[in-house]
Amino acid sequence: QNNLILCPSVMLARLLSKSSTRSLLLRRSAATVLRRQMSSSSSSSSSSSASSSSSSSGSVSADEPVIAARRSFKIQVIKGQEYWWCRCGRSQFQPFCDGSHECTSFEPVKYVADRTKIVGFCGCKHTKRSDGLCDGTHRSLPKEDEPNDRKE
């Protein structure tokens, strides 16, 4: 996950949502510093960062999903509850969305459980199913994309 590129607004949201044990003042100060750094560096480095991110090996385009896992995520769902499956693969709370798709063309997929049961949400993000459940596509993907995963 070190090769993921987060947009500044996602980084800021994560900074602001950190543990409540930190003081509000500290979070506000850190957020102010981050905003200043982003605004001062965005105008000077926007063209160079776009070209360097596309040419560096291991970087992931914002228009292709990140393989979060080469397996399904087995989750017990509860009848009538909504679940938002992460389609982009950038979420830190796999298999569910945390808003990391903000700088991509992806949107999360809503899943409503028809009954209480265990389902397998897709981890490779290449499922053809419209509900985000695994269809076994991870078995046919190239092996170099995600080295830290276990096989199903």
Disulfide bonds with the S-S distance in Angstrom:
Cys7-Cys103 1.97
